[in-house]
Amino acid sequence: MWHFFAGAVFVFAGLAGQQIQRIPKVWDDAAVASAIVPLTDVRATPVQLPSKYYYGIPVRPIYRSYPVYHPEHEPKGYIDWLKQQDPQIAFDAAKLKTPEDWIKAGEIVFDAPISYGHIFRLAATSDLYLRLPDWYRSTGAPLAKDGSVPFYRYVIREKGKIEIGVNSCGMCHTRVMPDGSVIKGAQGNFPFDRSFAWEMRHGPKLLGPVTSFMARGVEHMLYSAPWIQPDVFPEIDSLSWEGLAERHEAVPPGVVSRHGSSPHVPTKVPDLIGIVERRYLDATGLVRHRDIDDLMRYAVMNQDTDVAGKYGNFVPLESVPFGLGKLPADPAKDAGGRYSDEQLYALALYIYSLRPPVNPNRPDALSAAGKKIFEREGCAGCHTPPLYTNNKRTPVAGYRSSPNDADVTRIPVGTDPALALKTRRGTGYYKVPSLKGVWYRGPFEHSGSVATLEDWFDRRRLRDDYVPTGFKGFGVVRRPVKGHEFGLDLSDEDGRALIAFLKTL
């Protein structure tokens, strides 16, 4: 199953009670540099923080955290009870002995917030804004069966003080199913952009024009790529906080304007279940996945260091005004903190251990017919069983790739190339995604333009008058979702059979 990770990482699998033998030193300068796939403009390929600086940053302690509930489902006296709790450190590597211990601790890291209050501190609302009904009306955040909001956590770092913990790994990579069950590590459906927009809309009440200035600085930090012309997000400096909020509100759950993309070219949230089987991380294959060390590095980059890296002469973090984005000369004074290697190792082991939920779509005569169609149509050329990906990348239209790259497939797909050419994640490629677990995922396509497999195999999506069922774009009502025309010429009967087969994977 993990055939291309020859030997190393999973020697403990099935060996209950054995001790972990090796904790990788994750932030090795040469290894970090070699993990990153060059951008289309190689001069802008990010150079991450040097290891000497990185390891000088204090480690963030991970405190015990508690569920956040919708105000109508919050247990009676819950807030008063939280105020009585003492701060407790939840992660202690010295107590971890077996692989099972490490995996359980990794789940704690997965759920652990890395900051507190608001996503980007643009709002000026009460500390416990998640008890405001308006937040739920505005964002449409889904609730678990028990009425909790599994994307946030309450944290006690000081007795008597309750803080909202944000920006954990689980904030993006947790999915609430229609029945209220929760799948950790799945393509998440937290309305991240809508929540960010809510914060923008509530900041001006106290901060006035400063909010617009700060918001534009944050947008530059997240999305600017000054070496790319024309700019994919050219209107940043002309927008008020309200205009920026409107653009984020156009991004649906399951899709996120993560750093290095933009609200015009967002990315669907990656599914982490089964990631051990994949050789590239990110839709554009931005980071190589050669071993567990690379997954640990990827977590560091996305949670902490990407915005502090150098893209040629551009450092995104320095876009934040008033000097708030400037790194201290002494890393010991970095208040944001970092993960320890032990925390990252536990996190990666937990992610590798994730398994999909029980699939309700059982094989039957229709799916058996669909499997034959899958084979007949040559789908396995790219989506090769048993992984249902060949783990290669495909160059996008407008990018000329090296003809000698063995990890590149030459089959043109023709999907919108903007994410791969016009953003900080632009490698010129899209990786071939795995089809495993498509029954519980969605929306689909690298920017999440279609909500379901049925929409994906609908030829009408190629038309200019098509109304995308997933991400449309700000101010967009109709636009085509082009590319990947494989399977679009099937009869209705064959199309249903193929989809039935895919949903069994």
N, C-alpha and C positions, 0 to 999 in steps of 0.2 A: 504493500500500500504506500509506503514511504520510500519507494525504491531508489529515488535519486538523492536521498540523504544518507548515503552509504554508511551505515553502521553507527555513526557517532552518537546521535542525540538520544535515541529511544532504546538504548541498551537496558534501561530500567523497566521497560514495558512488561507488565505482568510479573515483575519481581517484587512483590509486596514486601515491605520491611527493609529493603536495601537502602543504603545511603547514597545521596547525590555525591558524585565524585569531583565534579568540576563546575565552578561558577565562572563563566567567561568574563574577561575584562572587555566590556562592550565598546568603550570609546577609544579604540585604537585608531590613530589618525589615518594610517594607510588602509586599514580595513574599512573605515567609514567612507573614504574617498572611492575605493573600488566597488563599494556596494551601490553607489549612485550611478545610474545610467546617464550619459551625457545628454544635455538638451540640444535642440536643433541648432542653436547658437552655442557652440561649445564654450565660448568665452564666458557665458552666463551660467554654466553648470555650477551649482552651489558648492561653496567651500564651507563646511560646517565649523563650529567652534573648535579650536584646538583642544586636545585632550588635557593639556596642562591646565587650561582655564576651566574646562568642564569639570574635572575632578576637584577643582578648588571651590566649586559651588556647594553649599551645605545641602545635605540630604533632607528631603521633606519627610517629616514623620507622618505616618499614616495612622490617623485616629479612628477609633470606633465610630461608625456612622449609623444613622437610624432612618427608617422610611419617611417619606413625605406623603401626606394624604391630601386628597381633595377635601376642601373644608366641610363638605357634607358627609364625608366618610371618616373623618378624623375621630379616633377614639376619645371618649369623654375624658377630660383632664390630661390629655396627651402632652400638651405644651408645658403645663405645670410639672408634669413628671420629668420631661426632658431637662427642665431647668434644675432639677435635683441631681442629675447625673454628673459624676466626676469624669474628667477627661481620661480616656484610656487609649494607650497605644495598641493598635490592632495587628501590627506586623512586627514580628521579632524573629529574625533569621536564625538566631541561636537556638530556638525551640523547634526548628524544622529538621526532621531526621529522615523521613522516608519520602519517596516520590509523591505519595498521597498527601503528606503534610504540605509539600511545596505547591501542589496543585490547588489545595484548599486555600492556601495563603495567596496564590495567584488570583483567585476569584476576589479576594479582598482588595488586591491592588487594582483589578479591573474596575471595581465599583468605587474606588477611592477618588474623591475630588482632588484636583490640583490647584483650585482657586475657590474663592468664597464670595458670596453675594450675588453679583450679576455676571453674565457671560463676559461682557467687556466693560463693566462698570460705567455704563453710559446713563443708567437710570438714576432717579432720585426718589424712589418709592420707599416704603417701609422695609425693614430688614426681612420680614417674613412675607414677601410679596406673593409667595405661592399659596397663601391663604386668602388671596383676593379673587373673588369669582370672575372679575373681568379678565384676569390672566387666562383662565380656562376658556372663556368665551372667545377671546381674541386669537388664541393659539390653536385651539382644538386638540390639545394634547390628549392622547388616549390613556385610559386608566386600566390598571390591572384589576383582576377579579375582586381584590380586597379594597379597591378604591384608592390604592396608592399610585404615585407617579414614579415609575421605576427608573427614571432618567436623572433624578435629583436625589440627594441625601441630606438630611440634617446632620450637622457635626458639632460636637462639643469639644472645643479646644480650651475653654475656660469655663469653669462651673458657673451656671446661671446665665450663660450667653449661648444662644442658639444661632448657628450660622447655616445658611444654605450653601451646600457644597456643589460646585459645578465643574464642568469640563473633565469629567472622568472618561475613561475609555468606554464605559458602559453608556454614557450619555448618547453617543451616536450609534453604538453597536448593540442596542437592545431593542427587541421588537415585541410589541403587544399585539397578539392575535385577536381576531374578531370575538373570540369567546373569553377574552381577558387573560388568557395564559401568556406567559412571558418567555421569550427565547433569547437567552444571552448569547452574544456573539453574532447574531443574525444581522441581515441588512436592517438597520434600525428604522423606526418610523416616528422618532421624536421630531416635532416641527421646529427644528433648530433655527431656521431663518425667521420664522414667524415670531419665535421667542425673542430673537435679537431685535426684530422690528418693534416689538412691544416695548423693549427697553429704550429704544430710540425715542419712541413716542412719549414715554414717561419722563425722559430726562429733561426736556425743555421747561418743565413746570418750575424748576428751580434754577437751572443753569443758563437758560436763555440762549443767545447766539453762540455761547461757548460750546454748547452741545453739537451744533452743526460743524464747528471747527474741529472738535475732537473726533466726531464721527467720521469726517472726511479723512482725518489722519489715520484712524483705525482701518478704514477701507483701503487706503494706500498700503498700509502695512500688510493687509491680507491679500491684496489682489494686484498691485502694480507690478508691471514688468516693463520698465522704461526702454529696454532694448528692442521691444517688439513694436512695430508700426505697421498699420494703424493700431492704436490702442483698442483692446477689446472692451474696455470700460472707460471711454473717453470723457464721460460727463461727471466724473467724481467731483471735481472742484467746482462745478457749477450747481451742485445739488444742495438743498437744505437737508436737515435730518429727516424731514418728512418725505422728500424725494428718495432718499436712500432707503427709508423704511418701506416705501411702496415697492421698491425693487426686490427687497428681501421677502416681502409678503407674497411675491409671485412664485416663490420656490416651495414646492409641496413637500410633505413628509416623505422620507425615503431618499431624498435628494438634499444636498447641502452645498452651500457656497463656502466650501472649506478654503483655508488659506492656499494660495497658489492657483485658484481657479477664479471665478467671479460670479456675481448674481446673474450675469448673462450667459455664462458657460459653467454651470455648476456640475457637480459629479454625483452620481448615485452613490449611496453609502455602501461600502464594501461589506460583503458577507465574510465573516472570519471563520465560520465553521468549515473545516476541511482545508484551511489555508496551508497546512503542512504539506499538502500535495501540489502547491503552486510555486513556480520558479520565479515569478515576478510579482511585485506588490504595486498597487495603484492601477487604475484603468489604463494609464499610459505606460505601464511597466517601468515606473520611475526608479524603483529600488530592486536590486537583485535579491533573491531569497535562496541563498546557498546552504544555510544552516540556521540553527536557533539564534546564533549571534546576530544575524542580519535582522531577524524579526525584533530582537531587542533594540537594535539600532533604529529600526523603523519607528518603534514606539517613542524613542527619545526625540527623533526628528519631528514627528507629528505633534507631540505634546509640548515640546519645549524649544528645540533649537532651530527649526527651519527658518523662523522669522528673524533669527539673529545671525543667520549665515550670510555669506557674501556672494551675491549673484553678479559677478564682475565687480563693478564699483558700487552696486546698489545693495544696501542692507535694509530689508523691509522694516525692521523694528525701529529704525531711526526716523521713520515717517511719522511716528506718534509725536505730537507737538509738545512744547514746553519742556523738552528734554526728558520726558517720561519714558521714552523708549531707548534711552542710551544705557548700554551696559556699564556697570561700575568697573573701574580699573582693577579693583580688587574683587575677585570672584566670591570671596567670603562674605561680601556685602550684598550679594544677589539675594533679595528677599523671596524670590519666587521658588528657589530651591530646585532640586533635581531628584530623579529616582536613584536609588542605589543599584548596583549590579545585581544584588540579591533580589530586590524587588522586581527588577526587569526579568530576571531568570524565572522567578515564580510566575509572573504574568505570562511569559511566553509558554511555559509548560501548561498553564491553564488554557490558553488559547488553543494549543495543540491538542488538548484533551477534549475539546468541545465536540459533541456529536449532534446530529440533526434530530429534531423531534420525530416521533413516530409518524410515518407517512400514511395518511388515510386513503391515499389513492393506490389501491391494490391492483396488481396486474390482472388483466382480463383479456377477452378476445379482441376488444378494440385497441388496447395498448399493444397487444402482440402484433396486430396489423400495423400499428404505428412504428414499431421497432423495425419491421421489414421496410417500411417507407424510409426511415432514417438511414438504413443501410443502402437502400437502392439509390437514394438521392445523393449519396456521398458525404453525408453530414459528418461521418466519423473522420474524414480527412483533417478537419480542424478540431472537432469535438470528439476526440478519440477515447473510446472506452478503455479501461474502467474509470478513468478520471474525468472523462468527457471534456477534456481539453488536451491539446497537444503541447501545452505549456510554451507556445511560441508567441511572437509578436507579429503584427501585420502593419506595414507602413501605410499611412493615410495618404489620400490624394493630395498632391502638392509637395510631397516629401520624397526625396531621392535617397534611398537607403543603400548601405554597403551590400554589394552582391555576394560577399563572402561570409556574411553573418549566418551561422548555422541555426541560430534561434529565431530566424525570421521566415515566415511563410509568405509566398509570393501571390497568394490568392487575394485579389482586390475585394474589399468589403464595401467601400464607398459611403460609410457613415460620415456624418458631419465632422470635419477635421479640426474644429476650433480648439477643443481642449488639448489636442496634441500639437498644435502649431502656435496658438495665440495666448498661452498662459505660462506661468512659471513651472507647470508640470509638463510642459511640452517637449516630449522626446521625439516626436514624429511618428510614434507608433501607438496602437492600441494592442493590449494583450488579448489573446483568445480566452474568453471567460469559460469557466466550467459551467456545465448545465446541471450539475448535481444540486438538488434542493430548490429548483426553480418553482416548485409548487408552493413554497412558503415565502418566496421573495417577491420583489417588485417595488417600484416601477423598474422597467428595463431600458436598455441602451445606456451608453456611458453617462448621459445627462438625464436619464430617467424620463424620457419623453413619452413612453407608453406605459400604461398601468398594468396590463396583463399580457399573457402569451397570445391570447386571442387577438388582441390589438396588434401585436408584433407581426402576426401572420395574416394580417388584413392588408391586401394590396392597396386599399384606399389611402393608407398612410403616406403613400408616395405623392399624393395629389396636393396641389397648392391650396385647395380648399379644405384640407384635412384639419380637424380640431384635435390636437394632441390630448390624450387622456391622462398624461402625466405632466411633466414640466412643459409649459408653453413658452414662457418668457414674459417679461414685463411688457404690458401693452399689446401682447400678441393674442389674437383670437384664433387665427388659422395659420398654419404653416405645414409644409411637408416634413415627414420624418423619413429621410432618404437612407438608402444603403441597405446592405444585407438582404438582398432580394431572394435569397435561397428559401425555397418553400412557398413563395408567394403565388406560384402558378399551379399549385396543387388543387385538385377538386375539393369542394367543401367536405366531402366524406373523408378524403385522404388527409386533409388539414386537421379535421377533428381527431383522427386516429393518431397523427403525429403528436399533437398536443397532449393527447391522453397518455402516450408513451413518455413524453418528456416529464409529465407530472408524476410519474412513478419513480423517477431517478432520485 
